[in-house]
């Protein structure tokens, strides 16, 4: 019956579909005080969620090295639970858990280790190295953090028996409250693609 405060921390410069609209907004509607911290450039309340903007850095290396600067904002929030959803935020998540003894959850939004093998900005010689680094970092999350969630069972499978963290598959489905009610009509099927229209997100396979 007590009040619960949760912090959602995102590395994306937008209020993205999963961390904001699928996770944060429904929690706020259930009475959880949700604080959404990220480089989205917004402040104030939106859909019942308190927005706090962090510094925006366009260069990936600068963004990664500056992530520890999030710690003061996170600790100041004094939340009951913190959730992170990007590999570059894993060092902050681990510091928050190990140094400040907070309850921390890591969200495997995608199969990030495999994505390292297809990143065009990485030199070919370094792709295997970063694949290993992200795999190791996510293994530490499964061992030391309180929970690990995933958008699909296959992505979670490699960590399902690692550590004592609680595991949960939370499917990456759209929040229907932001869509108009469908109009009934006769047609053989619906074909829906949810995601970015790009090679990285599998557009070639879809076509």
N, C-alpha and C positions, 0 to 999 in steps of 0.2 A: 504493500500500500504506500510505500514511500516514493518520493519523487526520484526520477532517474534522469541523469544527464549523460548524453553520449556525444562524442566528437567523431566526425567523419573527416578524414584527411585525404585530399586528392592532389595528384600532381598535374592534372589536366587544367588548362586555362579556361574551362567551361563548367557549367553545371551539367554534368554528364548524365546520361540516361540511367545508368545503374546506381552509382553511388548517391546521386541526389534524388532523382525521381522515383527510383524503384526501392531504395533503402531508406533514405533520410526522410522524405515526405510522409510515407506511411507511418514511420515511427513517431513523427511529430503529431500525426492525427490520433495516435494511440496515447498521447499524453507524455511522451518522452521529450525532454528538452534537448533538442539536437542542435549542435554547433557544427557548421560546415566550413572548414578551413582549407583554403587552396588559392592558387594564383588566378582566380576568376575575376578579380577586379571589382567585386561587388561588396556592399555592406548593408546592414539592416536585416529586416525579416522578409522572407519570401516563402510562401506556402507553409508558414509556421516554423521555418527553419532559420536560425540565426546565421548570417553569413559574415565571415571574417576573411579578408583577403590577405594573402601572403605575397612576398615579393615575386615579381614576374621576371624570369630570366630566359632569354631565347636560346642561348647556347647550352647544350645538354651537360657539358662538363661543369659549367658554372652552376647550373641548377642542382646537379648532384652534390657538389661541394658545399652548397649553401643550405642544404636541407637541415643540418643541425640547428640553424637559426630558428627553426620552427619550435624547438623545445620550450622556450619561455612561454610562448602563446599556449602551447598544449598543457603545460604544467599549470599555468594560471587558470585554465578553464576548470580545473578540479573536477573532471568528469568521472563518472563511475566506470565507463568503458570507452576505449579508443579503437577506431578501426582505420586501417591503412589499406590502400588498394593499388600500390605501384612498387615495383622492385627498388626504385631509387629512394623510396622512403623507408626501406627495411632497416637501415642503420638507426634511424630515429625511433622506429618502433621497438627495436631491441634495447636502445638506451632508455626509453620510457619504461620498459618492463624491468630491466636489470638494475637501473640506478634509482628509479622512483617507485618501483613496485606497483605500477598501474596494471589494470586489466586491459589487455591488448589483443585485438583480433586482426588477422591478415586476410585480405580478400584476393584469392587467385582469380582475378577477372579473366585472364587468358593464360594460355600455356606460354608463359614468358621465356623459359629456357629455349624452347623450340623457336620462338620468334627471334632470338639472338642470331640464329643461323640464317635468317633471311633478311636481316637489317642491311639495307643498301649503304647506310652511312658508316658501317663498320668495315675495316679492311678484311679481306678474305682470310688472312692469316690469324686474325684475332677473334673470329666468330666462335670458334670452338672454345677459346679461353673464356669469353663472356658467357657462353652457354654453361660452362662449368661453374663460373662465379655465381650466376643467378640460381642455378640448381642448389649450390651449397648454401646460399643465403636463405632460400625458401625452406631448406631442410632445417636450418637453425630456427626459423619461425615455427615450424611444426613441433620442434623439441622444446622451445622455451616460452612461446607465447601461450595465451589462454585458449585461443581458438583459431581455426583456419577454415574459411569457407571458399566455395568454388562455384563457378557458373555452370559446371557440368561434371558428371561423375568421372569421366575419363581424365580430366585435368587433375582431379583430387586423388586419383588412384595411387600415384607414385608416392604420396605422402600419407595415405590413409592409415598406415600402421607405424608411422614415425612419431615418436614422442607421446606425451600424455595430453596434448592439446585436444580440445573437442573439435570434431570435424562435422561439416554441414555442407550439403549441396543446395545452393539457392539459385534456381534457374534464372537465366537472364531474359526474362519475359517483359514486355512493355506494361507500364502501369495504365490500365484501361480507363482510369478516370480522366485522362488527358485526351481521350479520343471521343468523337461523336458516336452515338449509338448507331449500329449498322441498320441500313434500310433493307428490308426483306425483298428479295427479287430472285427470279429463277435463273440459275447459272450452274454449270457443272462443277466448278471448284473455285477456290480463292488461291491466288499465288502471292505470297508475301515474302519479301526479303528485308530483314532487319539488320542494319549495319552500314558501314561506309562503303560506297561504291568505288573500290580500289583493288589493285592486284593483291595488296597485303591481306585484305579481308576476304579473299577468295572469289572475286568477281569472275575470273576466268573459269573456275570450276563451276560456278553457278550457270554461266552462259552455256 
